[in-house]
Amino acid sequence: MPLSEISKSPTRTCPHCGKEIARLPRNPRDLGLLLHMLTYRVTADKEICEGWIEAARVHCKRTPERLAVLRSGDHARHWPRMLARRAARRANLKAYGEFPPRWKGLLPGEPDRQAQLAGLTRYRNGGLTR
């Protein structure tokens, strides 16, 4: 059996009908950088417009062709989530007067990582890493 077949992850099938479940492509690194800049670096009182997207594209050193690819096709599903995260951060800013901490889950279904961070701190300061 060739190595390429061994290293592939097994296909997932539906337990009810037996059809293969298609896997969504992973978020490319350059798209993650672009969306992070639009979510966290654009000031809260500004709306995301084409000018901000163009400024983020230039800052991240992407070509207009690559931006067009990242805004369409399989990667188009990431843009509404970025806008939802940004809206949740703005709502938290209005409600509490400050931005939420990085580890706090803002959208439904996102985990709150505060317990994980506390456990890592106890592990690190407890001497178990030495």
N, C-alpha and C positions, 0 to 999 in steps of 0.2 A: 504494500500500500504506500503510495507516495506521501511524502511529508506534508505536502500542501493539503491533502485530504485529512490527515491526522490533526493538524493544527486548527482546522475549521471548527467553529462551534456547532453543536448539533442543531438541526432545524427544529423549531417548535411546531407542534401540531395541535389542532383544536381537539379536546377530548370528546366533543360531541359529534362533530361531523368528520373529523380526520383530515381536514384541509390544513395546508401549511400556513402558519401565521407569519406574515411578513415583518421583518425587523426594520425599525426606523433607523436611518443613518445617524451616526453620532454628530454632535455639534462640533464643527471644525474650530480649531483654536483661534483663527482670525475672526470668526464670527463671535466667539465668546469675548474676545478683547473689545470688539466694536460695541457689542451690547452692554458690556460692563461700563464702558465709557459713557454711553448714553444714559444708563440707569443711575450711575453714582457720581459722575463728574459734571453733568449739566445741572445748573442750579435749580432748586425746587420750584421757584416761581415762574420758570420758563416752560413752555410747552415744546415737545419734540416736533420739529418741523424739518423740512428738507434742508434748510440752512445748517441746522445742528448735525444732521446726518452727514452732510458734505464735510463739515468741519471734523467730525469724528473719522470719516474716511481718510481725510488728509493726514490727521494726527496718527492714525494707525498704518499709514503708508500703503493703502489699498488702491487698486486701480478702479475706475468706474465700472469696468467690465466685471471685476470680481464682486463689487458691491451689488451689481445687478443679479449675479448668480446667488449671492447670499440672501437677497430679498425675495427670491422666487423659488419655485420648485419645492423640494423637500425641506428646505431651511426656512421657508416662510412661516412655519408654525412657531418659531422662536420669537418673532417680533411682537405678537399680541401678548405673550407672557411677559416680555420686557416692559411693555406699557402697563400691564396689570401690576407688576412689582413696583414700578415707579409711582403709580396711583396709590398703592397701599402705603408706600413710604411717605408720600405727601399727606395722606390722611392721618398717619401717625404723627407727623410734624404738626399738623393743625390741632390734633387732639391733645398732645402732651408737650408741645413746644420744642421738641428735639427729635432728631432722627432716631429710629430704633437701632439697637446694637446689631452687629453683623450676624450674630448667631441666632437671632430671633426669626422664627418662621412667620412670614406675613400673610401668605396666601393659604387657603384651605388645603390641607394635606401636606404642607411643608413641616418638617420636624423642627422642634425647638432644641437647639444643641447645647443649651446651658448645662444640663446634667452631664453630658459628655465632656465638656470643658472642665467642669469641676472634678470629674473622675480622673482626667488626665493630669490635672494639677496635683491632686492627692497622690497619684502614682509617681509623678516626677519629684515632688517634695518629700515623699515618704521614704526615699532611699532605695526603692526597688529597682531603679534603673542602673544602679552602680554594681 
